[in-house]
Amino acid sequence: MINRNLLDVGKEVIRTELNSLKKLQSSIGKSFEKIIKIILNCKNGKIIISGVGKSGIIGRKWSATLSSTGTPSFFLDASDASHGDMGQITSNDILILISLSGQSEELKNIIQYASRNRNIKLIGITSKKDSLLYKNADVNFLLPSVKEAGPGNFVPTSSTTVQIALGDAIAITCMNYKKFGKLDFKKFHPSGSLSIKLKTVEDLMLTGRHIPFISENVKMKTALQKIEKKGLGALVVKGRNNNTSGILTDGDLKRLSNLKLNFHNLKIKNVMKRKPISIDKDMLAVQALSIMNTKKITSLCVHQKNKKNKTIGFIHIHTILNANIS
């Protein structure tokens, strides 16, 4: 039996954090715009994120999200910085410090170091205007005052949710400005289920001599031999200027043979299907699979840009399924 009291507590936590996110949304303004412009204009330096405690954990997440969406960055542990790692911060760098109080002891040395070097841009992410961080940063984002979830208003919940969301907002805004797309994203995620979902047709297609090409003037007797040899269930037919003029599948051959016609001496161009379905090499493989399922076919020609009559690849349904794409 479900304990309603437990459910009520859980829902109240979510409700409290949602209200905090609404406050953050209202806080997105000029300071946010300044931060984005500073990051986008960072050409000769590095983007460094730092923080301590929960803010340090969130800082690592900021750095990971920025890096994976086209804005290279790294996390610097504030404690380690005071013991030699401060040398990682150099001229022209962007230093983003995250601290709810803005007064953390571990951050003081970094703040002083950045303040002495005019070529280091210090961005402060804090909720306290009277803090050391706020007073010394070149640009500040003032986090909204929020109510923490749970009794006593002391467990870091809403405040950390707000920090994470702000980092995501910064990363995605930069990503959008840079026109960083799914193909770029895939380059930074070569492993795992995400990479599988982002595989393109180009990643899996047959190319060059592996494409089952055949001339439209070849007779059916030869076509039968070639389609059996290639084992792909289809032949891509070429016409004038090596343009793709049609496709011939083993299903077509079976239908012709059932008519009990002597078709062995017919030329392919007389029996092929014209204007075969062709897809762009940059299409996601999962989309290609969807087309095959909808059209009830097992293979597709592949072209580049708008040149549908120039086949540069060939993809079979088994290749896609063997790549664990479904």
RARA-V972991 format. One record per helix or strand of 2 or more residues. SS is the DSSP state (H for helix, E for strand). FROM is the first residue (numbers start at 1). TO is the last residue. If there is no record, write none. Layout:
ss = (SS | SS)
from = (FROM | FROM)
to = (TO | TO)
This chain:
ss = (H | H | E | H | E | H | H | E | H | E | H | E | H | H | H | H | H | E | H | E | H | E | H | H | E | E | H | E | E | H)
from = (4 | 30 | 47 | 53 | 74 | 78 | 85 | 94 | 105 | 121 | 132 | 139 | 158 | 182 | 192 | 201 | 208 | 213 | 220 | 234 | 240 | 244 | 250 | 268 | 273 | 278 | 285 | 299 | 313 | 317)
to = (27 | 40 | 51 | 68 | 77 | 81 | 88 | 98 | 116 | 126 | 136 | 142 | 177 | 187 | 197 | 204 | 210 | 215 | 230 | 238 | 242 | 249 | 258 | 270 | 274 | 280 | 295 | 303 | 316 | 322)
